[in-house]
Amino acid sequence: MAGNVGYVNQNLHKILELIPKLEPKCGNSVVITVDGPSGSGKTTLAKEISAVLDLSYTVHMDDLYEGWESTLTPKLTGKLSEILMQVKIENRIRFAPYSWLESRLAAEIQSPAPKYLILEGVGSGQSAIRSYVSLALWIEVLPGIGLERVIKRDGPAVAAFMPDFI
C-alpha cells in the first residue's frame, strides 16, 4: 500500500496540528478515539499519535473485550464509561485487561490520568461516550484489504470471527 503513505502522512500531520488546540472534555484529559473496521490501521495511527505526544496513554479495545462474545456489547460500553468516569472524577485510569492467551482478566492496571488518553480499536468511538471525547477519528479500509491484514497479523483462524469481511 505504498500509494497510501503520502495520504496517511498528510492526514497524520493535520491531526497532530489539531491536537494541541483540543479542549479536555474528560476532567483534565483530552480523549482521542481511533475507530474503524479490523485491519484499517487503527493501532498504527494510535502509536504514531502517541509517539509525538507527551503525557499520553493508550487503551486498546482488545484489552477491554472479554473474548469474541463480548465485543461491541453493552458490557464494553460500560467498561469504557467506567474508565472515562474515573479519569474525569478521580483523575486516574483503572481497569483489568483481558488476557487472550489465558481467556481471563489479567492483573489490574492503574495509572494517573494522562493529558492525552487515546482509546484505540473497534468500538472506541461509540456514541455513548461521545461527551467525553475531544477528537473522534474513523479509519476506512476496503474489506478485502482489511481481511488480508487481519489474517497476516493474527493468522487464518481469526477469519471465522470477521463476519463483515466474509
C-alpha positions in Angstrom: 0.0 0.0 0.0 2.9 2.3 -0.7 0.5 4.6 -2.6 -1.3 5.5 0.6 1.8 6.6 2.5 1.6 10.2 1.4 -2.1 10.4 2.2 -1.6 8.9 5.7 1.3 11.1 6.5 -0.6 14.2 5.3 -3.6 13.3 7.5 -1.3 12.5 10.4 0.3 15.9 10.1 -3.2 17.5 10.1 -4.2 15.5 13.2 -1.0 16.4 15.0 -1.6 20.1 14.3 -5.2 19.9 15.6 -4.5 18.1 18.9 -2.8 20.9 20.8 -5.9 23.0 20.1 -8.3 20.5 21.6 -10.1 21.2 24.9 -10.3 18.5 27.6 -13.8 17.1 28.0 -12.9 14.4 30.5 -11.6 16.1 33.6 -8.1 17.4 32.6 -7.7 14.8 29.8 -8.1 15.1 26.1 -9.7 11.9 24.9 -9.0 10.8 21.3 -10.7 7.8 19.8 -9.3 5.9 16.8 -12.1 3.6 15.4 -12.8 1.7 12.2 -13.0 -1.8 10.8 -10.5 -4.5 11.6 -7.2 -4.2 9.6 -7.7 -0.5 8.9 -4.6 0.8 10.7 -6.1 2.0 14.0 -3.3 0.7 16.1 -0.7 2.1 13.8 -2.3 5.5 13.8 -2.7 5.5 17.6 1.0 4.6 18.0 2.1 7.4 15.7 0.0 9.9 17.6 1.1 8.7 21.0 4.8 8.7 19.9 4.7 12.5 19.5 2.5 13.4 22.4 4.0 13.9 25.9 1.9 12.5 28.7 -0.3 10.1 26.7 -1.7 6.7 27.5 -3.4 4.3 25.1 -6.2 1.9 26.0 -6.7 -0.8 23.4 -10.2 -2.1 22.9 -8.7 -5.7 22.7 -7.8 -5.3 26.4 -11.4 -4.5 27.2 -13.2 -7.2 25.2 -13.6 -10.5 27.2 -13.3 -12.9 24.3 -15.1 -12.8 21.0 -18.5 -13.0 22.6 -18.2 -9.6 24.3 -17.1 -7.4 21.5 -19.4 -4.4 20.8 -21.8 -5.3 23.6 -23.3 -3.2 26.4 -20.5 -4.6 28.6 -17.9 -2.9 26.5 -19.8 0.4 26.7 -20.0 0.0 30.5 -16.2 -0.6 30.7 -15.5 2.5 28.5 -17.9 4.6 30.5 -16.4 3.5 33.8 -12.8 4.2 32.7 -13.8 7.7 31.5 -15.7 8.5 34.7 -12.6 7.5 36.7 -10.5 9.8 34.5 -12.9 12.6 34.9 -13.8 12.3 38.6 -10.8 10.5 40.2 -8.1 11.7 37.8 -6.9 8.1 37.2 -7.2 5.1 34.8 -8.0 1.7 36.3 -9.1 -1.5 34.5 -8.3 -5.1 34.3 -7.1 -6.0 30.8 -8.3 -9.3 29.2 -5.6 -11.9 28.5 -6.5 -13.6 25.2 -3.9 -16.3 25.9 -5.4 -17.2 29.2 -9.0 -16.4 28.5 -9.4 -14.4 31.7 -8.9 -10.9 33.1 -5.3 -10.1 34.0 -3.9 -8.0 36.8 -5.5 -4.6 37.2 -3.7 -1.6 35.6 -3.7 1.7 37.4 -2.2 4.9 36.2 -2.7 8.6 36.8 -4.9 10.2 34.2 -2.8 11.4 31.3 -3.1 14.7 29.4 -4.0 12.7 26.3 -5.9 9.5 26.6 -6.1 7.5 23.3 -8.9 4.9 23.0 -7.9 2.6 20.1 -9.9 -0.2 18.5 -13.2 -1.3 17.1 -15.9 0.3 19.2 -13.7 3.0 20.8 -15.7 5.8 19.1 -19.2 4.8 20.1 -21.8 7.5 20.7 -22.4 6.5 24.4 -19.0 8.1 25.4 -19.0 11.0 22.9 -19.5 13.6 25.6 -16.0 12.7 27.0 -14.3 12.7 23.6 -12.4 15.7 22.2 -11.4 14.1 18.9 -13.1 11.1 17.3 -11.2 9.6 14.3 -12.6 6.9 12.0 -10.4 5.0 9.5 -11.8 3.2 6.5 -10.4 0.2 4.6 -11.6 -1.9 1.7 -12.9 -5.2 3.1 -10.5 -7.4 1.1 -7.5 -5.4 2.2 -8.7 -5.4 5.9 -9.2 -9.1 6.0 -5.8 -9.7 4.3 -4.1 -7.5 7.0 -6.0 -9.2 9.9 -5.1 -12.7 8.6 -1.4 -11.7 8.2 -1.4 -10.2 11.7 -3.4 -12.8 13.6 -3.4 -15.9 11.5 -6.0 -17.6 9.3 -8.1 -19.0 12.2 -9.3 -15.4 13.0 -11.1 -15.2 9.7 -14.1 -17.1 11.2 -14.6 -14.1 13.6 -14.6 -11.5 10.8 -18.2 -11.7 9.5 -18.1 -8.3 7.9 -15.4 -9.4 5.6 -16.8 -12.8 4.6 
